[in-house]
Amino acid sequence: MRLEELDLRELLQFEPKGGILRFAGQRALLLDAVALGLLRKQLIDTLGLAGARALLTRFGYALGRRTAETLKDSFPWDSPDEWRRAGGRLHRLQGLVIFEPIHREGPVENAPFAEGLWNESFEAEQHLLHIGLSEEPVCWTLCGFASGYLSYGQGRPMYCIEERCRGKGDATCVMVGRPREEWGEEVAAQLVYFEKDGLDETLSRVTQALKNTERTLRAKKRELARTEGEEGPKDSLGKSPAMRRVRDLAERVAQVDSTVLITGESGVGKEVLARFIHERSVRAAGPFVAINCGAVPENLLESELFGHTRGSFTGATQDRTGLFEAAQGGTLFLDELGEVPLSMQVKILRALQEREIRRVGENTHRSVDVRVLAATNKDLTAEIRAGRFRQDLYYRLRVVEIRIPPLRERHDDILALARMFLARSASRLQRKVSGLSPEAANQLLRHPWPGNVRELENTLERAVVLTQGNCIEVQDLPDEIRGAVTPVYTPDNLRSLEEVERDYILAVLEAMGGNKLKAAEKLKIGTSTLFRKLKQYQGASDGTGST
């Protein structure tokens, strides 16, 4: 068989109804050129020009070498020279480029081994379309293909380089191929892209750059944490013993993909805990989608969760993706699930059990890969007894239940959270407010916080807005907090004198910005006494204090 007899109709085998394609006896794929152009752009955006060029050149090289191996044994060639020269024609038959060999009359000094015009290069076309005019040749995959094919055919390293390229403004692309040893030092930098070591080095540089960026982000995060107060709680959760237990349970739950039911009064921070779980799970790279089920009218909730098709109801002018699909690969947080009507509870249960949903107005089911976290401020067991909540959905959600205690049950968190919210509000509002006066801190501790953490956050933002100094005073607080008095204790909520003293000492220390000398002076006690008491409190919180 001769090179000129290669025919696409014989090389390409396929079933008219679709299925596996074969080219020269080997499985092949039809790929859209624009999609490859978009991939090129993403590689350049991610790895830079050098990294993308190294990757695409190595890919082309592997493709060219594999094609040469296949073609050699696929046909009864008249001579080995026929299949060795078939690479250019293969380029054309595969739709990559129109190859025209350059024939010179008479001997030419230092003539290249291979030389040709590349017309209609798909790479130059896509590079111009998605990236624009380049300063260097851009037909990286084609150069790799030609080099891989020639290297296999000649049994030695052969490298093809563009001398001209449409991607950098030339009228056409011109390729020149030579054995490795015949290339001079002027193109040595381009030969690196054909070597595996060159690709490894480029990717290593990219990896190191990413690591440097991660270190910078971690440093910025630590700096932000210091701005918000080194003693402040992480993730707005709190540092009291009760919240430490919540945190520990949440961290363990984050490592598995089970559904979680978060309970607690309104405003305790259920969505904050849900985000905490998501960000420490394997789904952290996916989306976190939240919906307050109680805030959506019943007739719209199904469309919000599952989506709808055009024309499925009045006002449905186009197809819409629901939140289950929007959270694909991530986490869906269903807040106030106790407000969902029974008719919708059945559909949510099916979505959880079958991991599939059906849009409103659609007959087909769609698979979803979503972790569901749910929250409620209602007593669901009481709702079940009253017939307002499905028992099977309750047990499907309550694989793990995490109860967040109200703020009044965790006094240790009040001032720590207050300082963090103060720092955040001051930074966002660009106000130079640095702390709380002892009197203001004391009033915050006296207040019962019926609105919990949400109320505390709003209180501190209001105080930052209204204060005329650089410290929050009692007069900057709302009336209900300024008028807060020591709560009346009953047999159920009695606290020891030691606990009350500890809370007040820690409050004054917080108000003094952690300055122990100023705190001792304000408390009118010796610094040695303060240090001794703080050491006792630390031992008690660590579980090492004496009983």
Beta strands, then each sheet from edge to edge (+ up, - down):
strand 1: 12-13
strand 2: 21-23
strand 3: 26-28
strand 4: 98-101
strand 5: 114-119
strand 6: 158-164
strand 7: 173-179
strand 8: 260-263
strand 9: 288-292
strand 10: 307-308
strand 11: 320-321
strand 12: 331-335
strand 13: 356-357
strand 14: 366-367
strand 15: 371-376
strand 16: 400-403
strand 17: 435-436
strand 18: 471-472
sheet 1: 1+ 2- 3+
sheet 2: 4+ 5- 7+ 6-
sheet 3: 9+ 12+ 15+ 8+ 16+
sheet 4: 10+ 11-
sheet 5: 13+ 14-
sheet 6: 17+ 18+
end
